[in-house]
């Protein structure tokens, strides 16, 4: 035990006597010193004494569409970290094709008497879905918060990245590099983020290029989210002469790079590709992916704060909080090659 006290004291930069007082929950220790000792326990992998463990304030549901796309585990991790100081424990519900549906997960969460639910890119983002399911939850009443996808008829807080601006940033970057025939690859048009990206793409192309509306329609490919969808859509756009590709996700962008290479083209030598999300490891792809970064940490923390406020009886405004994206330039984009004479 003495060796453990020594290790903890060294990590926390306090005396062993101070560590002993904290572990035995005795008075006379400053709050910041007590926290330093507890943090040292966590860092060194020691289990906190039962008397020092924070009691759970309850469970919170966290519903995400999948874990294959690295952006969703990133949201889940930060939401979990943001919930920890509040005492709430997240229950992660992950959907898979042919698996448990969102409504079934909600029923399971209600059976566990969760205090609230965070929906990430859920059916609230689908304009073809029935949103009465959310109004029913609010009428219970059960606090809910939605991330990415706004539905004006649901009286709840929404947290979103500005998808319109993300497309405009990507187009402006490619135009500045000399690209003119810039294609857009994104998901099905029933989703609100997709509709906003399409609107931002068309607005930026109309403002920054002389591409006609008919050409814009040819340069817009709506496909399934994921690598395969991006690959198929990119192949069609490359055949139509696109030299720059704006993609609705990083995975779609990786599919676009694969499509270019299958045709003997180099990225960025022949085709420039921009992703969206800046999910983990995108800086280490080949080539490193230029992408538009979602401010995941800020969005996740805002969603947790809004939910906890709702749970505690301090309702947040029933509106959408828009967060600004950031262009991250890496090796998958380059100056456009001169047109053949």
C-alpha positions in Angstrom: 0.0 0.0 0.0 2.9 2.3 0.8 4.2 1.9 -2.8 0.8 2.8 -4.2 0.7 5.9 -2.0 4.1 6.9 -3.3 3.1 6.4 -6.9 -0.1 8.4 -6.4 1.6 11.2 -4.6 4.3 11.4 -7.3 1.6 11.6 -10.0 -0.5 14.2 -8.2 2.6 16.1 -7.0 1.4 16.1 -3.4 2.6 14.4 -0.2 1.7 10.8 0.8 -0.1 12.2 3.8 -2.3 14.2 1.5 -3.1 11.2 -0.6 -4.0 9.3 2.6 -6.4 12.0 3.7 -8.1 12.1 0.3 -8.4 8.3 0.1 -10.0 8.2 3.5 -12.3 11.2 2.7 -11.0 13.3 5.5 -11.3 17.1 5.7 -8.5 19.6 5.4 -7.7 19.1 1.7 -8.3 21.9 -0.9 -10.8 20.9 -3.7 -8.3 21.3 -6.4 -5.8 19.1 -4.5 -8.4 16.5 -3.9 -9.3 16.4 -7.6 -5.6 16.1 -8.5 -5.3 13.0 -6.3 -8.5 11.5 -7.8 -7.2 12.2 -11.3 -3.9 10.5 -10.4 -5.8 7.4 -9.3 -7.6 7.3 -12.7 -4.4 7.9 -14.7 -2.5 5.1 -12.8 -5.4 2.7 -13.2 -6.3 2.4 -9.6 -10.0 1.9 -8.7 -11.4 4.7 -6.6 -12.6 3.7 -3.1 -16.3 3.2 -3.0 -16.9 6.3 -0.8 -15.3 8.5 -3.4 -17.2 7.2 -6.4 -19.7 9.6 -7.7 -23.2 8.2 -7.6 -24.9 7.9 -10.9 -27.6 10.5 -11.5 -29.3 8.2 -13.9 -29.1 6.9 -17.5 -29.2 8.8 -20.7 -29.9 7.2 -24.1 -27.4 7.8 -26.9 -28.7 6.7 -30.3 -26.3 6.7 -33.3 -26.9 5.3 -36.8 -23.7 3.2 -37.0 -20.1 2.8 -35.8 -18.5 2.0 -39.2 -18.1 5.7 -39.9 -15.5 6.9 -37.4 -17.3 10.2 -36.9 -20.1 8.5 -34.9 -17.7 6.8 -32.3 -16.1 10.2 -32.0 -19.4 11.8 -31.1 -20.2 8.9 -28.7 -16.8 9.2 -26.9 -17.1 13.0 -26.4 -20.7 12.8 -25.3 -19.8 10.1 -22.7 -16.9 12.3 -21.4 -19.2 15.3 -21.2 -21.8 13.4 -19.3 -19.4 11.9 -16.8 -19.0 15.1 -14.6 -22.8 15.4 -14.5 -23.2 11.9 -13.0 -25.2 10.6 -15.9 -24.3 7.3 -17.6 -24.9 6.9 -21.4 -26.5 3.8 -22.9 -25.2 3.5 -26.4 -27.6 2.2 -29.0 -26.1 1.5 -32.5 -28.2 0.7 -35.5 -27.2 -1.7 -38.2 -28.8 -2.7 -41.5 -31.5 -5.2 -40.7 -30.9 -4.9 -37.0 -32.7 -3.0 -34.2 -34.5 0.1 -35.4 -34.4 3.5 -33.7 -38.0 3.1 -32.4 -37.1 -0.3 -30.9 -34.1 1.2 -29.2 -36.3 4.0 -27.8 -38.7 1.5 -26.3 -35.8 -0.3 -24.6 -34.5 2.9 -23.3 -37.9 3.9 -21.9 -38.1 0.5 -20.2 -34.8 1.4 -18.4 -36.3 4.7 -17.3 -33.7 6.9 -19.0 -33.6 10.6 -18.0 -33.3 11.7 -21.6 -32.1 10.8 -25.0 -29.5 12.2 -27.5 -30.2 11.3 -31.1 -27.2 11.6 -33.5 -28.2 11.8 -37.2 -31.4 10.0 -36.5 -34.8 9.9 -38.2 -35.2 13.6 -37.2 -32.8 14.3 -40.1 -35.0 12.3 -42.6 -37.7 14.5 -44.1 -39.6 11.4 -45.3 -39.9 10.0 -41.7 -42.8 10.6 -39.3 -41.6 13.0 -36.7 -44.6 12.3 -34.4 -42.4 9.8 -32.6 -40.4 12.6 -31.1 -43.4 14.7 -30.2 -44.7 11.6 -28.3 -41.5 11.4 -26.3 -41.6 15.1 -25.5 -45.2 14.8 -24.3 -44.3 12.1 -21.7 -42.4 14.4 -20.9 -38.9 13.1 -21.8 -36.0 15.5 -22.6 -34.4 14.9 -26.0 -31.7 16.6 -28.0 -31.0 16.1 -31.7 -27.6 16.3 -33.4 -27.3 17.0 -37.2 -30.7 17.4 -38.8 -33.3 20.0 -38.1 -37.1 19.4 -38.0 -38.9 22.7 -37.3 -42.0 20.9 -35.9 -40.2 19.3 -33.0 -40.0 21.5 -29.9 -36.6 20.4 -28.8 -33.0 21.7 -28.9 -31.0 20.9 -32.1 -27.3 21.0 -32.6 -25.9 21.0 -36.1 -22.8 21.7 -38.2 -23.5 24.3 -40.9 -23.7 21.9 -43.9 -24.4 24.7 -46.3 -21.2 26.5 -45.3 -19.2 23.3 -45.4 -20.1 22.8 -49.1 -19.3 26.4 -49.9 -15.9 26.1 -48.2 -15.0 23.1 -50.2 -16.1 24.6 -53.5 -14.2 27.9 -52.8 -11.1 25.9 -52.0 -11.2 24.0 -55.3 -12.1 27.1 -57.3 -9.1 28.9 -55.8 -6.9 26.0 -57.1 -8.2 26.5 -60.6 -10.8 23.8 -60.8 -14.0 24.6 -62.7 -15.8 21.3 -63.2 -16.3 20.5 -59.6 -18.7 17.6 -58.7 -20.7 17.0 -55.6 -21.1 13.5 -54.1 -23.4 13.1 -51.1 -26.2 11.0 -49.7 -30.0 10.6 -50.5 -31.8 14.0 -50.8 -34.4 13.2 -48.2 -31.9 14.0 -45.5 -31.7 17.6 -44.2 -27.8 17.8 -44.1 -27.7 16.6 -47.8 -30.3 19.2 -48.9 -28.2 21.9 -47.2 -24.9 20.7 -48.8 -26.5 20.6 -52.2 -27.8 24.2 -51.6 -24.4 25.4 -50.5 -22.7 23.7 -53.4 -25.0 25.2 -56.0 -24.8 28.7 -54.4 -21.0 28.6 -54.4 -20.7 27.2 -57.9 -23.2 29.9 -59.2 -21.2 32.6 -57.5 -17.7 31.5 -58.3 -17.9 29.7 -61.7 -19.7 30.1 -65.0 -21.2 26.5 -64.8 -24.8 26.5 -66.0 -27.6 25.0 -64.0 -27.9 22.1 -66.4 -24.2 21.3 -66.0 -24.6 21.6 -62.2 -27.3 18.9 -62.3 -24.9 16.6 -64.3 -22.1 17.3 -61.7 -24.3 16.4 -58.7 -24.4 12.7 -57.7 -26.6 11.5 -54.8 -25.6 8.1 -53.7 -25.6 5.8 -50.6 -23.3 7.0 -47.8 -20.1 5.0 -47.5 -17.1 4.0 -49.4 -19.0 2.1 -52.1 -21.5 4.9 -52.7 -18.7 7.4 -53.0 -16.8 5.2 -55.4 -19.7 4.6 -57.7 -20.7 8.3 -57.8 -17.1 9.4 -58.4 -16.8 7.1 -61.3 -19.7 8.7 -63.0 -18.5 12.2 -62.3 -15.0 11.5 -63.6 -16.5 10.2 -66.8 -18.2 13.6 -67.1 -15.0 15.5 -66.8 -15.0 16.5 -63.2 -11.5 17.4 -61.9 -12.5 18.3 -58.3 -14.9 16.3 -56.1 -16.7 17.6 -53.0 -17.9 14.6 -50.9 -20.5 14.4 -48.2 -18.4 12.3 -45.9 -14.8 11.2 -45.5 -15.7 7.6 -46.3 -17.3 8.8 -49.6 -14.1 10.7 -50.3 -12.0 7.5 -49.8 -14.3 5.8 -52.3 -13.8 8.7 -54.7 -10.0 8.3 -54.4 -10.4 4.6 -55.1 -12.5 5.3 -58.2 -9.8 7.7 -59.6 -7.0 5.2 -59.1 -9.0 2.4 -60.7 -9.0 4.6 -63.8 -5.3 5.2 -63.7 -5.7 8.7 -62.4 -3.7 10.2 -59.5 -5.0 12.1 -56.5 -4.3 15.0 -56.4 -2.4 15.1 -59.7 -5.5 14.5 -61.9 -8.4 14.7 -59.5 -8.7 16.7 -56.3 -10.9 15.3 -53.5 -12.4 17.0 -50.5 -14.1 15.1 -47.7 -16.4 16.0 -44.8 -16.1 15.3 -41.1 -12.4 15.1 -40.5 -12.9 11.8 -38.7 -10.0 10.2 -36.9 -7.1 8.9 -39.1 -8.0 11.1 -42.2 -4.6 12.8 -41.8 -2.9 9.5 -42.3 -4.7 8.2 -45.5 -2.9 8.1 -48.8 -2.9 10.9 -49.7 -3.8 12.7 -46.5 -7.4 13.9 -47.0 -8.4 17.5 -47.4 -11.7 17.7 -45.6 -14.2 20.0 -43.9 -14.1 19.4 -40.1 -17.2 19.1 -38.0 -16.5 20.7 -34.6 -17.5 17.4 -32.9 -16.2 18.3 -29.5 -18.1 21.6 -29.3 -21.3 20.1 -30.7 -21.2 17.2 -28.4 -20.7 19.3 -25.3 -23.4 21.7 -26.4 -25.8 18.8 -26.8 -25.0 17.4 -23.4 -25.4 20.8 -21.7 -28.8 21.3 -23.4 -30.0 17.8 -22.3 -28.8 18.1 -18.7 -30.4 21.6 -18.5 -33.7 20.1 -19.8 -33.5 17.2 -17.3 -32.9 19.7 -14.5 -35.9 21.7 -15.4 -34.1 24.6 -17.2 -35.4 24.2 -20.7 -33.1 25.3 -23.6 -34.5 27.3 -26.5 -36.3 25.0 -28.9 -34.2 26.0 -31.8 -31.1 25.0 -33.8 -27.6 25.8 -32.7 -25.4 26.0 -35.8 -21.7 25.4 -35.5 -19.2 26.6 -38.1 -17.1 24.0 -40.0 -13.4 24.4 -40.7 -11.6 23.6 -43.9 -8.5 21.4 -43.3 -6.2 21.4 -46.3 -4.0 18.3 -46.8 -2.6 16.3 -49.7 -5.7 15.2 -51.6 -6.2 18.6 -53.3 -3.8 20.4 -55.7 -3.8 23.1 -58.4 -5.8 22.0 -61.4 -3.9 20.8 -64.4 -4.0 23.1 -67.4 -6.8 22.2 -69.9 -5.6 20.5 -73.1 -5.3 23.0 -76.0 
